[in-house]
Amino acid sequence: MKSYSLQEINEVLKGEIYGDTLQSITAPEQLEAASGSEISFIGNKKYEKLWANSKACVAVVNEDISIEPGENRAFIKVKNADLAMSQILELFAFPMPSFHVEIHPSAVVDEKAIIGAGTKIGAGCYVGPNVKIGENSILYPNVTILDASTIGNNSVIWSGTVVRERCHIGHHCIIHPNATIGADGFGFRPCPERGLVKIPQIGNVIIGNGVEIGANSCVDRGKFSSTVIGDGCKIDNLVQIGHNSKMGRFCIMAGSSGLAGSVTLGNGVIIGGSASIKDHTTIGDGAIVGAGSGVTGDIPAGKTMLGYPAVEARDALKQWAILKRLVSDSKK
């Protein structure tokens, strides 16, 4: 079991220590559940009230904390407790699943594939012809990488993921279990003789550097050209990204949200959980779409939208307040 002293933790965080404890710190935990040997976090003043009943010996806190740590307890004051939490979690993280050989004997790697130095390929993987995988990447068991696709350096592809033909994944990416990159876009047209005719999807998917895609998410290939995920985007589980959509840099999509075809997101856009975005819609830089919202038209940069259909947040809140009063009045 890993353990650290208060001073060793602060060597990493480089904060200011208030109070003191001789207790060895064995794990991070949330305030309510922490034991006497664990470290916790207060990232918002509204959680200060939980400290008195918490058993944690140390808390990482923001500089504006207004309470004292108490006897045999300590605070580490930092500029951003949430970011500091990520550093603490790295300290206590368990090692990744290990490989005894770089390429497992049961993996099928085509003779025309190019595999970079230090890359590991797990049991049951398939790597097709003309695939190129960079250095120090990892394919966990039962990953499929089809013809002429590429994966950059230091990327991790978890079990069950399928990367279809001619798709490209950048450096330092993480693709979580059972994601699908490059499935056919949803394209059909009515035909009097044949019912619904499938429209061929001949494009691909291009994923930038530092992208993370959650479990069971799907990024469909473009109909004509490419579906593009920009550098640094973070995509949660069960997210659908339709064909020919283009995401700028550092966008966030929360779980069960979705983009229809040919949606364009600017840089730094945030899409809340279960939100849905209509096809051929453009959302400007830094815009926010609240959870469960339905976007049916373009959104200017910097706007926050709520509701179904989505409207500006302040208008949505006014509408909800009026509806609440109407319901209340009807009950009198």
C-alpha positions in Angstrom: 0.0 0.0 0.0 1.3 3.5 -0.9 1.5 6.1 1.9 2.9 9.6 2.1 3.5 12.2 4.8 1.9 15.6 4.7 5.2 17.1 3.6 5.7 14.6 0.8 2.2 15.4 -0.5 3.0 19.1 -0.5 6.2 18.6 -2.3 4.1 17.6 -5.3 1.4 20.3 -4.8 3.7 23.1 -3.8 1.0 24.7 -1.7 0.9 26.2 1.8 0.4 23.9 4.8 -1.9 25.1 7.6 -2.1 22.9 10.7 -0.2 19.7 11.1 -0.6 15.9 11.4 1.7 13.0 11.9 -0.8 10.6 10.3 0.5 8.8 7.2 -1.8 9.4 4.2 -2.9 6.2 2.6 -5.5 7.2 0.0 -7.7 10.0 -1.4 -11.4 10.0 -0.6 -14.4 12.3 -0.7 -15.1 14.2 2.5 -18.1 12.2 3.8 -16.4 8.8 3.3 -12.8 9.5 4.3 -11.1 7.6 7.1 -8.5 9.1 9.5 -5.6 8.1 7.2 -7.1 9.6 4.0 -6.8 12.9 2.2 -9.8 14.8 0.8 -10.6 18.0 -1.1 -12.7 21.1 -0.6 -13.0 22.7 -4.0 -16.0 24.9 -3.2 -16.9 27.0 -0.1 -20.3 25.3 0.1 -18.6 22.1 1.1 -16.7 23.7 4.1 -19.6 22.6 6.4 -18.8 18.9 5.7 -15.2 19.2 7.2 -16.3 19.2 10.8 -17.8 15.7 10.5 -15.2 14.3 8.1 -12.6 12.0 9.5 -10.0 13.0 6.8 -6.6 14.0 8.3 -5.8 16.4 5.5 -7.8 18.4 2.9 -6.5 20.1 -0.2 -8.4 23.4 -0.2 -8.6 26.6 -2.2 -6.9 29.7 -0.9 -10.1 31.4 0.1 -11.0 28.7 2.7 -12.7 30.3 5.8 -12.4 27.5 8.4 -9.5 26.1 10.4 -8.3 22.5 10.0 -8.5 21.5 13.7 -6.3 19.4 16.0 -4.0 16.9 14.4 -5.4 17.8 11.0 -4.1 20.0 8.2 -5.0 21.9 5.1 -2.9 22.3 2.0 -3.9 25.6 0.4 -3.6 25.8 -3.4 -4.9 28.0 -6.1 -7.1 25.3 -7.6 -8.1 22.3 -5.4 -9.7 20.5 -8.3 -6.5 20.6 -10.4 -4.5 19.6 -7.3 -6.8 16.6 -6.9 -5.7 15.2 -10.2 -2.1 15.3 -9.0 -3.0 13.4 -5.8 -4.9 10.8 -7.8 -1.8 10.2 -10.0 0.3 9.6 -6.8 -2.1 6.9 -5.6 -3.0 5.4 -9.0 -2.6 1.7 -9.5 -0.3 0.5 -12.4 -1.9 -0.2 -15.8 -2.5 -3.8 -16.8 0.9 -5.3 -17.8 2.1 -7.1 -20.9 4.6 -10.0 -20.7 5.4 -9.7 -24.4 5.1 -6.8 -26.7 2.9 -8.6 -29.2 0.8 -11.5 -27.9 1.1 -14.7 -29.9 -2.7 -14.8 -30.4 -2.7 -11.3 -32.0 -3.0 -11.2 -35.8 -0.8 -8.5 -37.2 -0.7 -8.2 -41.0 2.8 -8.4 -42.6 2.2 -5.0 -44.2 1.4 -3.3 -40.9 4.1 -1.0 -39.4 4.4 -1.1 -35.6 6.5 1.5 -33.8 9.1 0.7 -31.2 7.7 0.0 -27.7 4.1 -0.5 -28.8 2.3 -3.4 -27.2 -0.5 -5.4 -28.7 -2.6 -7.7 -26.5 -4.2 -11.1 -27.0 -6.9 -11.4 -29.7 -6.1 -8.1 -31.5 -6.3 -7.7 -35.2 -4.2 -5.2 -37.0 -4.9 -5.0 -40.8 -2.7 -4.4 -43.8 -1.1 -1.0 -44.2 -1.9 0.0 -40.6 0.7 2.3 -39.0 1.0 2.5 -35.2 3.5 4.8 -33.7 5.8 4.3 -30.7 4.9 3.3 -27.2 1.2 2.9 -27.9 -1.0 0.1 -26.3 -3.7 -2.0 -27.8 -5.4 -4.0 -25.0 -6.9 -7.4 -25.8 -9.4 -7.8 -28.6 -8.9 -4.4 -30.4 -9.5 -4.3 -34.1 -7.6 -1.9 -36.3 -8.7 -2.2 -40.0 -6.8 -1.5 -43.2 -4.8 1.7 -43.7 -5.7 3.2 -40.4 -3.1 5.0 -38.3 -2.5 5.5 -34.6 0.1 8.0 -33.2 2.6 7.7 -30.4 1.7 7.0 -26.8 -2.0 6.3 -27.5 -4.0 3.8 -25.5 -6.8 1.7 -27.2 -8.9 -0.3 -24.7 -10.5 -3.7 -25.3 -13.3 -4.1 -27.7 -12.6 -0.9 -29.7 -13.0 -1.1 -33.4 -11.1 1.4 -35.7 -12.4 0.9 -39.2 -10.5 1.3 -42.4 -8.6 4.6 -43.3 -9.3 6.3 -39.9 -6.6 8.2 -38.2 -6.0 8.7 -34.4 -3.3 11.1 -33.2 -0.7 11.1 -30.4 -1.5 10.7 -26.7 -5.1 9.7 -27.2 -7.2 7.3 -25.1 -10.0 5.3 -26.6 -12.1 3.5 -23.9 -13.6 0.0 -24.2 -16.0 -0.8 -27.1 -15.8 2.6 -28.8 -16.3 2.5 -32.6 -14.3 4.8 -34.8 -15.4 5.1 -38.4 -18.7 3.2 -38.6 -20.9 4.1 -41.5 -22.8 7.4 -41.2 -26.6 7.1 -41.0 -27.5 7.8 -44.6 -30.6 6.5 -46.4 -32.9 7.8 -49.1 -36.4 6.6 -50.1 -36.6 4.8 -53.4 -39.9 3.7 -55.0 -38.4 0.4 -56.2 -36.2 -0.5 -53.3 -37.6 1.1 -50.2 -34.7 2.8 -48.4 -31.5 3.0 -50.3 -28.2 3.1 -48.4 -26.0 6.1 -49.2 -22.4 4.9 -49.3 -20.1 6.6 -46.7 -16.7 6.9 -48.4 -15.0 9.3 -46.0 -13.1 8.6 -42.8 -12.5 9.9 -39.3 -9.6 12.1 -38.2 -8.9 12.4 -34.5 -6.4 14.9 -33.2 -3.8 14.7 -30.4 -4.7 14.4 -26.8 -8.3 13.2 -27.4 -10.2 11.0 -25.0 -13.3 9.0 -26.1 -15.4 7.2 -23.6 -16.7 3.7 -23.6 -19.4 2.7 -26.1 -19.2 6.0 -28.0 -19.4 6.1 -31.8 -17.7 8.5 -34.2 -19.1 7.9 -37.7 -17.1 8.3 -40.9 -17.8 11.1 -43.3 -20.0 10.7 -46.3 -17.7 12.6 -48.6 -14.6 13.6 -46.6 -13.8 13.4 -42.9 -15.5 13.6 -39.5 -13.0 15.6 -37.5 -12.3 15.6 -33.7 -10.0 18.4 -32.8 -7.0 18.3 -30.5 -7.7 17.9 -26.8 -11.4 17.1 -27.1 -12.9 15.0 -24.3 -15.9 12.8 -25.1 -17.8 10.9 -22.4 -19.4 7.4 -22.6 -22.4 6.6 -24.9 -21.8 9.7 -27.1 -22.8 9.7 -30.8 -21.0 11.9 -33.3 -22.6 11.9 -36.7 -21.0 11.8 -40.1 -19.1 14.9 -41.4 -19.3 16.6 -38.0 -16.3 18.8 -37.1 -15.3 19.5 -33.5 -12.8 22.3 -32.7 -10.1 22.0 -30.1 -10.8 21.3 -26.4 -14.5 20.6 -26.7 -16.3 18.5 -24.1 -19.3 16.2 -24.7 -20.9 14.7 -21.6 -22.6 11.2 -21.6 -25.4 10.3 -23.9 -25.2 13.5 -25.9 -25.1 13.5 -29.6 -24.3 15.4 -32.8 -26.3 14.7 -35.9 -24.6 14.8 -39.3 -22.5 17.8 -40.4 -22.6 19.7 -37.1 -19.7 22.1 -36.6 -18.4 23.0 -33.1 -16.0 25.8 -32.5 -13.2 25.6 -29.9 -14.0 25.0 -26.3 -17.6 24.2 -26.7 -19.3 22.3 -23.9 -22.2 19.9 -24.6 -24.1 18.7 -21.5 -25.3 15.2 -20.9 -28.1 13.9 -23.1 -28.2 17.1 -25.2 -28.9 16.6 -28.9 -27.7 18.8 -31.7 -29.6 19.0 -35.0 -27.8 18.3 -38.3 -26.0 21.2 -40.2 -25.9 23.3 -37.0 -22.9 25.5 -36.1 -22.0 26.2 -32.5 -19.5 29.0 -31.9 -16.4 29.1 -29.7 -17.0 28.7 -26.0 -20.7 28.2 -26.2 -22.4 25.9 -23.6 -25.4 23.6 -24.2 -27.1 22.6 -21.0 -27.9 18.9 -20.1 -30.9 17.5 -21.9 -31.2 20.5 -24.3 -32.2 20.2 -27.9 -30.4 22.5 -30.3 -32.3 23.3 -33.5 -30.3 26.2 -34.8 -26.9 27.9 -34.9 -25.5 29.2 -31.6 -23.2 32.3 -31.5 -19.9 32.1 -29.7 -20.0 32.4 -25.9 -23.8 31.8 -25.5 -25.3 29.4 -22.9 -28.3 27.6 -24.1 -30.9 25.6 -22.1 -34.2 23.7 -22.8 -35.9 21.9 -25.5 -35.8 23.5 -27.9 -32.8 25.3 -26.6 -32.9 29.1 -26.0 -30.6 31.4 -24.2 -30.2 30.4 -20.6 -31.7 33.6 -19.1 -34.8 33.2 -21.3 -35.2 29.5 -20.4 -35.0 30.3 -16.7 -37.7 33.0 -17.1 -39.9 30.6 -19.0 -39.5 27.9 -16.3 -40.4 30.4 -13.6 -43.5 31.5 -15.4 -44.6 27.8 -15.9 -44.0 27.1 -12.3 -46.2 30.0 -11.2 -48.9 28.9 -13.6 -48.9 25.4 -12.2 -48.9 26.8 -8.7 -51.8 29.2 -9.5 -53.9 26.4 -11.1 -53.7 24.4 -7.8 -55.2 27.2 -5.7 
